[in-house]
Amino acid sequence: MIEIALLCQFSPPDSSFTSPEKAFNSMIILYVVGSVVSLLVFGVIGICLYKFVKKATPDVVRELRNITVAPPLAPAPHVSLPPPVIWEADAPTMEKFFREIAEEKPVRFTAPDLYSFTSNYSTRLGSGGFGEVYKGQFPNGVNIAVKVLKKSSDKRAEEQFMAEVGSICRTYHINLVRLYGFCYDHFMSALVFEYLENGSLDKYLFDRKQAMEWEKLHDIAIGTARGLAYLHEECQQRIIHYDIKPANILLDSNFFPKVGDFGLAKLCNRDNTHVSMSGFRGTFGYSAPEFFLTNYRVSHKCDVYSFGIVLFEIVGRKRNAGVTDSGNPDWFPEKVWDAFEKGVLDELVVGCGIGEGDREKASRACVVALWCVQDAPDERPRMSAVVKMLEGGVDIVAPPKPFQYLNPMRMGSTSGSSGSSEQTKSGSSQNSTATDTNSRWYRNTTTIMRKYEIQMASS
């Protein structure tokens, strides 16, 4: 028995029992195999779901686009859509929205683009000291006007280019010409504007063959005033145009006015009361008298003066400066003041060919123009006040006598061109009598118009 017990004690172990190390290895193998199998199963399921959703998506999108809004009392159709389908349907709308935002800013075109738009510059609309304007068309059928600026060695073309792009790209108003884009390289500088079918106002004022009824001219005056009010008072930075004249007031197919040609424009902070100038800007006959005074800083009120001169020409439907049959100088604004002072303004309006139903508006426009052309800049109204006065919403205070010192006939004809360094010199020499005495008179003037504007605002 003892031998049997010892034999059992020292017999080899049963093969059905394994060591702890081998058991651990077996567990690892089982985990790895299970993970691989699980990944394969989930992968197959995912592929099947992807193919199913991809196949079903176009039908769902078509269903979404065909849905119409039900009447208020009818039950709305119920469509159960997964979130990815909603994003896919909204994406084109958002992209269109982003494109529309981008289109609001001027686009930089290439010279070949403009060559294509204008059909090799085949239709010329006009020309001037700045260059030439051609008619063109975008591929989508929108008509455009392409202004090709002249190159010059004194960098005046560069200054005009920067003035136009820098000012118009910051604005958007229905009474301002819209800038679609520009082109600038070593060979050319060009600006691409909206095309306005009826051209500029001057041909309707000075060409008897294209005479325009007073009611339409009155609307053009108000629209132009609104555009200037926006530039002076509503932009983040005030924009001074410096060259308001009939040639720069453009008309669309419905004779809706838009201020254009910002080649002399300048930006300034709204808090600045005056702007430093290096020389004359504008067109003789339309420029404010402070340009011809020594050591006098100009402000946005020079645009108000120019608008007043244009308003006189709208009433008279002729150029302000002329010569009588006897050879004497004839200046229409002085005639208006004489008629106003004598109380016969209606007679002058009748002599301008304005009908009885429009005489009250025309007489009002004459009084507004007399306010705008005051020699003292502070006496001139803001353009927003000009709009109210022209619309007839407020009573107009009798203006003081304008033209205290300067006779604008000495400045040249109203048909003159925009100012240059040569014109500045001639203007200074012709007005050498306008010295510091006149400058002191400007500074010491009591601002009647400012008091009137406060009354208008409080009424």
Secondary structure, DSSP 8 states (H G I E B T S, - for coil): -HHHHHHHHTS---TT---HHHHHHHHHHHHHHHHHHHHHHHHHHHHHHHHHHHHHHHHHHHHHHT-----TTS--------HHHHHHHHHHHHHHHHHHHHHTS-EE--HHHHHHHTTTT--EEEEETTEEEEEEE-TTS-EEEEEEE---TTSHHHHHHHHHHHHHTT---TTB--EEEEEESSS-EEEEEE--TT-BTHHHHH-GGG---HHHHHHHHHHHHHHHHIIIIISSSEEE-S--SGGGEEE-TT--EEE---TT-EEE-TT-S-B--SS--SBTTTS-GGGGSTT--B-THHHHHHHHHHHHHHHHTS-SEEE-TTS-EEEHHHHHHHHHHHT-HHHHHHHTT--GGGHHHHHHHHHHHHHHT-SSGGGS--HHHHHHHHHT-S---------SS--GGGG--TT--B--HHHHHHHHHHTTT--HHHHHHHHH---HHHHHHHHHHH-
